[in-house]
Amino acid sequence: MVGLCAMGAAPGVSADAVHGSAPAITAQTAPVFYDSALSAQGFPSPLIKTQIAGHEVIFLVDTGASTHVLADWFVNEWAIPSSDTDSTAQGSSGKTARERVVRGLKGRWGNGQPFTLNQAAVISFPPFFKTLRIGGLISPQLLAPAGM
């Protein structure tokens, strides 16, 4: 298990060398892991366990994502409040649907640390996401403390 940290330096490198002399910003860590069974099914990405709305769910950590994305099965199954937007999006099935968004979603990482996803898009993922209990994608850069 490794830690996902919003701020850090390579071993032997001082924080000042990486970040200059700016005031230190305390960052929280969250445990990420890899799952060989999911990797064998095409998901070699780092994963993170969460607890949201009283339920445990796994998310893929996607460093290329510009937004957090929640799977519609997850939002619908656990009645997580969402709202429609004026935008539309094309899902993986090719269908176009009105975009939904979840705001202020609170939960806990697998290590018990609380988090809030300020905003997350809700989209339709292929059915195997539900089968594998993958609730969506987390964009780690959006978890950075304010001012970073």
N, C-alpha and C positions, 0 to 999 in steps of 0.2 A: 504494500500500500504506500502511495506517495501523497504528499500534501499539495493541494492547489493553493497557491498563495498569490494575492494580488500584488505583492511587492517582495522582491528578494534579490539577492546577489549570489553569484557563483561562489563556491567554497574558496576561501583565500582572498576574495575581493571585498574591500570595504564598501559599506553602503555609500560613503561619501564619494568613492570613485565612480559609482554607478549613478548616483542621484545628485551629486554635487553637495553643496552645503545647505540645501533647503531643509526646513524643519522636517523631522521624521514624521511619517504618517503611519499609525499603527494599522496593520492589516490582519485580518482573520484568515485562518486556513480552513480548508475543508478537505476531507479525505477522498481522493480519487483512486480508482482501482481499474484493473483490466480483468475481463472474464474470458477464459479460454473457450467456453461453450458459445458465448456470443461472438467472439472473434471468428470461430469456425463457421458461423452463420453470416459473416460479412460485416461484423461490427468490431474492428480492431481499435476503436476509439476509446479514450479514457472515459470512465463512467463515474457517476456520483450518485450515491443513495440520498434520498430526501424523505422527509415525512411532511405531507401536505394534507390538510383537511382530515387528519387522523389516519391517513393511509400512507404506506411506504411505496415509493415509486423510484425507478432509476431514470436518470437522464444521461444522454450523451453529452460530453463536453466538446463543444465545437468552436475551436479558436478562430475559424473563418466566419462564424455567424455574426451578423451585424445586429441581431435582435435575439431575444429569448423566444423560443417557439414551443408552444404546448400542443400536444396531440389532442384532436377533438374527442377521441374516445375517453381520455383522461378527464377533460373538462366536463363532458357530458355525464360520465359514470358517477363522478363525485359531486355533481351539481355545483361546480365552481362558477361563481357569477362572472358572466362575460357580457360584452355589449357589441352590437353590430357597428360597423363603420360604414362610410360611404364608398369605400374601396372594394374592389373585387380581386380575387387571386385565383390562379389555376393550380389545382392540386396535382398530386402525383398520378391520379387516375385520368387527368386531362379535363375534368369537370371544372367549370368556373363557378365560384360561389362568393357570396359576400364575406368579406373579412370580418373576423371577430377579434376582440382584444380583451385581455384580462389585465386589470390594474391593481397594484398593491397586494400581490399574492404573497402571503406570509407562510413560512415553513421553517423546517430545521434540517440542516445537513446531517449526514450520518453520524457525525461526532457530537451532535446536540446543539451546535452553534445555530442561532436564529439567522434567518435571512429574509429579505423582501425583494421580490422581483417587481420593480416599479411598473413595468409594462411588458407584456408578452403577447405575441400574435398567436392565434388559435387556427391551426390548419388540419386538414385531413391527411393522415399518414397512411401508408399501406397497412392492411390488417395485421401483419406479423408484428407491428409495433405493440399492439394490444396483447397479442399472444405472448410476447417476450416481456411485457409490462414495462415498456419504455415510454415514458411520459412526454418526451420531446427533447429539445436541444437547449443547453445552457451556453450562453456567450460569456466566457470568463472575463473578457475585457469590460463588460458592462457591470461587473461586480466590484470593480476598483473603487476605493474610497473617493469621495468628492475631492477634487483638487489634484488628482493624479493625471 
